[in-house]
Amino acid sequence: MSLDFFNSFLVLELPPLIVLGMYLYFEYQKCLIQLELQKTELKLKLLEINLKYKGNDNGTGALEKNLLDDFDPNGQKLDKEGSMNV
């Protein structure tokens, strides 16, 4: 934990447990944002792979379908355009 974080709240004279709780909440939010960023990067990589191999399956769509089936975050599937089905 950075001391700057705690020192900035000592001026407000908040109890240490509240400051610790706030710090943990901010760290949790930061981790959620990083996770969303990683998921987006994975979706982009999948779409790049789809674009790279699209058309190399003799028009059956089998290769594209297989690549999309492999990507299954939280039990959701990507459709052919790369958006999440709800």
C-alpha positions, -999 to 999 in steps of 0.1 A, spaced: 0 0 0 13 34 -8 18 58 20 6 87 -2 -29 71 -3 -30 70 35 -14 104 40 -39 121 17 -67 109 40 -50 116 73 -56 153 66 -94 145 67 -89 126 100 -107 95 88 -104 63 109 -78 40 96 -102 11 89 -123 34 66 -92 44 48 -82 8 44 -116 -1 31 -115 27 6 -81 16 -6 -92 -20 -10 -123 -8 -29 -102 13 -53 -78 -16 -59 -108 -39 -66 -122 -14 -91 -87 -12 -108 -86 -50 -111 -121 -50 -127 -110 -24 -153 -79 -44 -161 -100 -76 -165 -123 -58 -189 -93 -46 -209 -79 -81 -211 -113 -95 -223 -114 -68 -250 -79 -76 -261 -88 -113 -264 -119 -105 -284 -98 -84 -307 -72 -112 -312 -100 -136 -319 -114 -113 -346 -80 -109 -361 -77 -146 -363 -112 -148 -379 -103 -122 -405 -70 -139 -412 -85 -173 -419 -119 -162 -433 -125 -176 -467 -100 -205 -463 -127 -231 -456 -142 -235 -491 -173 -214 -482 -186 -237 -455 -180 -214 -426 -168 -243 -405 -134 -227 -396 -150 -195 -385 -177 -213 -365 -150 -234 -347 -130 -203 -338 -160 -186 -324 -171 -216 -304 -137 -217 -287 -142 -183 -272 -166 -186 -243 -161 -160 -215 -187 -164 -187 -207 -188 -208 -214 -163 -235 -207 -168 -272 -196 -144 -299 -216 -141 -330 -200 -138 -365 -196 -100 -361 -179 -105 -328 -205 -91 -305 -217 -109 -274 -250 -127 -275 -272 -120 -244 
